[in-house]
Amino acid sequence: MYTVSRNGETMGPWAIEEIARKLAATELSVTDFAWDDASDDWTPLMDFAPLKAHLQSLKPGRPQTKTIEKTIESTVTKIQAGDVSEAKAVGTEERPEWYVSRGQQKFGPFTYFGVIKALQDKAVYEFDYIWTNGMESWVRIAEHERFGSETIRELMKTAEGAAIFAKRKHTRILLENDVLVHDNNSVSPGRMVEASEGGSGLVVRNSTLIPGQMVNVHYSSLEGLPAFNAIGEVVSKKYAKGTRDRRAPIHYGIRFVKMDQKVSERVREFLKEKTGRAAA
């Protein structure tokens, strides 16, 4: 059993499995502390040996490769809480040999284009793990060269890429403004970098938000648009390798879930005018 300190408050003691669960649920942060009897001192959870050993024991093993037909449609099933849409293989000559892992769940096999489609549909995320034949171990999707930004940009120029990267429902524009994001635990400052009728792209000084999480966002006023509040869902999170500081700036995609109708109309008209000016 281990005692934990968060923001000066001592909690626990808890079993290491409970500490890992609270980390996964963002009830704790890797920058919180655990009392280490070995060193007779507080140690950040990110460096706490018992926690490291526990998480290492949960590392996915190499998946078993299945024999499958050459032409196949791979379907992503029940990642996290619910069902998601099909991720179809555009290149029918490609064998589905990619596997995705999140926590203790493994999914696949996918074709390469199946993984791309699942990323596009937010069924899997770039910070999930990927493996295929020939790889020594699992790596973050964002860290694999076949899913890097340069490769994806080139893919978008191809016929297969055009079939996958569907046109956005709402046009996004570059728009900067200060925001405050509340996740029911803390308030984090941030900056809006793009906007649309359906949501916005934010850079928030909070590295612990996860896709699927609901947040309250306060948008500062702009010329022609008063300050407003919205409830949003985190739908994307840009993976940043080596991030350990919970206050590190991270890029998130936010989808509007609830907003006052009059505010929604003002936002729509404001963005329509901005889009018209950009096109003029």
C-alpha positions as CSV (number, residue, x, y, z in Angstrom):
1,M,0.0,0.0,0.0
2,Y,1.3,3.4,-0.9
3,T,0.6,7.0,0.2
4,V,0.1,9.7,-2.4
5,S,0.4,13.5,-2.3
6,R,-1.5,15.7,-4.7
7,N,-1.4,19.5,-4.5
8,G,-0.2,19.2,-0.9
9,E,-3.0,16.8,0.2
10,T,-2.0,13.4,1.4
11,M,-4.3,10.5,0.2
12,G,-4.4,6.8,0.5
13,P,-2.8,4.4,1.2
14,W,-3.7,2.6,-2.0
15,A,-2.6,-0.6,-3.7
16,I,-0.4,0.1,-6.8
17,E,-3.3,-1.2,-9.0
18,E,-5.6,1.5,-7.6
19,I,-3.0,4.2,-8.2
20,A,-2.7,3.0,-11.8
21,R,-6.5,3.1,-12.2
22,K,-6.7,6.6,-10.8
23,L,-3.9,7.7,-13.2
24,A,-5.9,6.3,-16.2
25,A,-9.0,8.1,-15.0
26,T,-7.0,11.4,-14.6
27,E,-7.9,11.4,-10.9
28,L,-4.1,11.5,-10.3
29,S,-1.3,13.0,-12.4
30,V,2.2,11.6,-13.2
31,T,3.5,14.8,-11.5
32,D,1.8,13.8,-8.2
33,F,4.0,12.2,-5.5
34,A,4.2,8.8,-3.8
35,W,6.0,8.1,-0.6
36,D,9.0,5.9,-1.3
37,D,10.1,3.9,1.7
38,A,13.3,2.9,-0.1
39,S,14.5,6.5,-0.4
40,D,12.6,7.8,2.6
41,D,11.3,10.6,0.4
42,W,8.4,11.7,-1.9
43,T,8.9,10.5,-5.5
44,P,7.0,11.7,-8.6
45,L,4.7,9.0,-9.9
46,M,6.4,9.1,-13.2
47,D,9.6,7.9,-11.5
48,F,8.0,5.7,-8.8
49,A,9.6,2.2,-9.3
50,P,6.6,0.1,-8.1
51,L,4.3,1.9,-10.5
52,K,6.8,1.5,-13.4
53,A,7.0,-2.2,-12.7
54,H,3.2,-2.5,-12.6
55,L,2.8,-0.7,-15.9
56,Q,5.6,-2.7,-17.5
57,S,3.7,-5.9,-16.6
58,L,0.7,-4.6,-18.5
59,K,2.7,-3.9,-21.7
60,P,1.0,-5.7,-24.6
61,G,2.6,-8.8,-25.9
62,R,3.2,-9.6,-29.6
63,P,-0.2,-10.5,-31.2
64,Q,-0.9,-13.7,-33.0
65,T,-1.1,-13.2,-36.7
66,K,-4.3,-14.6,-38.2
67,T,-4.8,-16.2,-41.6
68,I,-7.3,-14.0,-43.5
69,E,-8.6,-13.5,-47.0
70,K,-6.6,-11.2,-49.3
71,T,-9.6,-8.9,-49.8
72,I,-11.3,-7.8,-46.6
73,E,-13.1,-5.0,-44.8
74,S,-11.7,-4.4,-41.4
75,T,-14.1,-3.2,-38.8
76,V,-13.1,-1.3,-35.6
77,T,-15.2,-2.7,-32.7
78,K,-16.0,-1.2,-29.4
79,I,-12.9,0.9,-28.6
80,Q,-13.4,2.3,-25.1
81,A,-17.1,2.9,-24.4
82,G,-19.0,2.2,-27.5
83,D,-19.3,1.0,-31.1
84,V,-17.6,2.9,-33.9
85,S,-18.1,3.0,-37.6
86,E,-16.4,0.6,-40.1
87,A,-12.9,1.4,-41.2
88,K,-12.8,-0.1,-44.7
89,A,-9.7,-1.0,-46.6
90,V,-9.4,1.2,-49.7
91,G,-6.5,-0.8,-51.1
92,T,-8.1,-4.2,-51.6
93,E,-4.8,-5.8,-52.6
94,E,-3.2,-5.0,-49.2
95,R,-3.2,-7.7,-46.5
96,P,-4.6,-6.5,-43.1
97,E,-1.6,-7.1,-40.9
98,W,-1.7,-4.1,-38.5
99,Y,-2.8,-4.3,-34.9
100,V,-3.8,-1.5,-32.5
101,S,-3.6,-1.6,-28.7
102,R,-5.1,0.7,-26.1
103,G,-4.5,-0.3,-22.5
104,Q,-5.3,-4.0,-22.2
105,Q,-7.5,-4.0,-25.4
106,K,-6.1,-5.1,-28.8
107,F,-7.8,-4.6,-32.1
108,G,-7.2,-5.9,-35.6
109,P,-6.0,-7.0,-37.9
110,F,-6.4,-3.8,-40.1
111,T,-5.1,-2.9,-43.5
112,Y,-2.9,0.2,-43.5
113,F,-5.7,2.2,-45.0
114,G,-8.0,0.7,-42.3
115,V,-5.8,2.3,-39.6
116,I,-5.8,5.6,-41.5
117,K,-9.6,5.6,-41.7
118,A,-9.9,4.7,-38.0
119,L,-7.7,7.6,-37.2
120,Q,-9.8,9.9,-39.4
121,D,-13.0,8.7,-37.7
122,K,-11.4,9.1,-34.2
123,A,-11.9,5.4,-33.5
124,V,-8.2,5.2,-32.7
125,Y,-5.8,7.9,-31.8
126,E,-2.2,8.7,-32.6
127,F,-1.1,8.0,-29.0
128,D,-2.5,4.5,-29.2
129,Y,0.1,1.7,-30.0
130,I,0.6,-0.1,-33.3
131,W,2.3,-3.3,-34.3
132,T,2.8,-5.3,-37.5
133,N,5.0,-8.1,-38.7
134,G,8.7,-7.2,-38.7
135,M,8.4,-4.8,-35.7
136,E,10.4,-5.7,-32.5
137,S,7.8,-4.0,-30.2
138,W,4.7,-1.9,-30.1
139,V,5.2,1.9,-30.8
140,R,2.9,4.9,-30.6
141,I,1.1,5.3,-33.9
142,A,2.4,8.9,-34.1
143,E,6.0,7.6,-33.9
144,H,5.7,5.1,-36.8
145,E,7.0,6.6,-40.0
146,R,4.1,5.2,-42.0
147,F,1.7,7.4,-40.0
148,G,4.0,10.5,-39.7
149,S,2.7,13.9,-40.9
150,E,4.9,13.9,-44.0
151,T,3.6,10.5,-45.1
152,I,0.0,11.5,-44.4
153,R,0.4,14.7,-46.5
154,E,1.7,12.7,-49.4
155,L,-1.1,10.1,-49.0
156,M,-3.7,12.9,-49.2
157,K,-2.6,13.6,-52.7
158,T,-3.4,10.0,-53.9
159,A,-6.7,8.6,-55.0
160,E,-6.8,6.3,-52.0
161,G,-6.1,9.2,-49.6
162,A,-8.8,11.3,-51.3
163,A,-11.3,8.5,-50.6
164,I,-10.4,8.4,-46.9
165,F,-9.9,12.0,-46.0
166,A,-13.5,13.1,-46.3
167,K,-14.4,16.8,-46.5
168,R,-15.1,18.3,-43.1
169,K,-18.7,18.9,-42.2
170,H,-17.8,22.4,-41.0
171,T,-15.2,24.7,-42.6
172,R,-12.4,25.6,-40.3
173,I,-10.6,29.0,-40.3
174,L,-7.5,30.1,-38.5
175,L,-8.6,32.2,-35.5
176,E,-6.7,32.9,-32.4
177,N,-8.1,33.8,-29.0
178,D,-7.6,33.2,-25.3
179,V,-9.6,30.4,-23.7
180,L,-10.1,28.8,-20.2
181,V,-10.8,25.1,-20.1
182,H,-12.4,23.5,-17.0
183,D,-12.3,19.7,-16.6
184,N,-14.1,19.5,-13.3
185,N,-10.8,19.3,-11.5
186,S,-8.9,22.4,-12.5
187,V,-9.0,25.4,-14.8
188,S,-6.3,25.5,-17.5
189,P,-5.4,28.5,-19.7
190,G,-5.2,28.0,-23.4
191,R,-5.3,29.5,-26.9
192,M,-7.8,28.9,-29.7
193,V,-5.9,28.4,-33.0
194,E,-8.8,27.5,-35.3
195,A,-12.6,27.6,-35.3
196,S,-15.7,26.2,-37.0
197,E,-19.4,26.1,-36.3
198,G,-18.9,22.6,-34.9
199,G,-15.9,23.2,-32.6
200,S,-12.4,24.5,-32.3
201,G,-8.8,23.6,-32.2
202,L,-7.2,24.6,-28.9
203,V,-3.7,24.6,-27.4
204,V,-4.3,24.0,-23.7
205,R,-1.8,23.9,-20.8
206,N,-3.0,20.6,-19.6
207,S,-1.5,17.4,-20.9
208,T,-4.0,15.1,-19.0
209,L,-7.2,15.6,-21.1
210,I,-8.2,12.5,-23.1
211,P,-10.5,12.0,-26.1
212,G,-14.1,11.4,-25.1
213,Q,-13.7,13.7,-22.0
214,M,-16.3,16.5,-21.6
215,V,-14.9,20.0,-20.7
216,N,-16.3,23.5,-20.2
217,V,-14.6,26.1,-22.3
218,H,-14.8,29.9,-21.9
219,Y,-13.9,31.8,-25.0
220,S,-12.8,35.4,-24.6
221,S,-14.4,38.1,-26.6
222,L,-13.3,39.0,-30.1
223,E,-14.2,42.0,-32.2
224,G,-17.7,41.3,-33.4
225,L,-18.2,38.3,-31.0
226,P,-18.8,38.6,-27.3
227,A,-17.3,36.1,-24.8
228,F,-19.2,32.9,-24.5
229,N,-19.2,29.5,-22.9
230,A,-19.6,26.0,-24.4
231,I,-19.6,22.4,-23.3
232,G,-17.4,20.4,-25.6
233,E,-16.1,16.9,-26.1
234,V,-12.3,16.3,-26.6
235,V,-12.3,14.5,-30.0
236,S,-8.5,14.6,-30.7
237,K,-5.2,15.0,-29.0
238,K,-1.9,15.6,-30.7
239,Y,0.7,13.2,-29.3
240,A,3.7,15.0,-27.9
241,K,6.6,12.6,-27.2
242,G,8.3,12.8,-23.8
243,T,5.7,15.1,-22.2
244,R,5.7,14.7,-18.5
245,D,4.6,18.1,-17.2
246,R,0.8,18.1,-16.8
247,R,0.9,21.8,-17.6
248,A,2.6,21.3,-20.9
249,P,0.8,22.9,-23.9
250,I,-1.0,20.2,-26.0
251,H,-3.1,20.6,-29.1
252,Y,-6.7,19.3,-28.8
253,G,-9.7,19.2,-31.1
254,I,-13.0,20.2,-29.3
255,R,-16.5,19.4,-30.6
256,F,-19.3,21.6,-29.4
257,V,-21.9,19.6,-27.5
258,K,-23.9,22.2,-25.8
259,M,-24.2,25.9,-26.4
260,D,-26.9,28.5,-25.9
261,Q,-28.9,28.8,-29.1
262,K,-28.4,32.6,-29.4
263,V,-24.7,32.1,-28.9
264,S,-24.6,29.4,-31.5
265,E,-26.3,31.7,-34.0
266,R,-23.8,34.6,-33.2
267,V,-20.9,32.2,-33.7
268,R,-22.3,31.0,-37.0
269,E,-22.8,34.5,-38.3
270,F,-19.4,35.6,-37.1
271,L,-17.6,32.7,-38.8
272,K,-19.7,33.1,-41.9
273,E,-18.5,36.8,-42.1
274,K,-14.9,35.8,-41.5
275,T,-15.0,33.1,-44.2
276,G,-16.5,35.6,-46.6
277,R,-13.7,38.1,-45.9
278,A,-11.1,35.4,-46.4
279,A,-12.6,34.4,-49.8
280,A,-12.9,38.1,-51.0
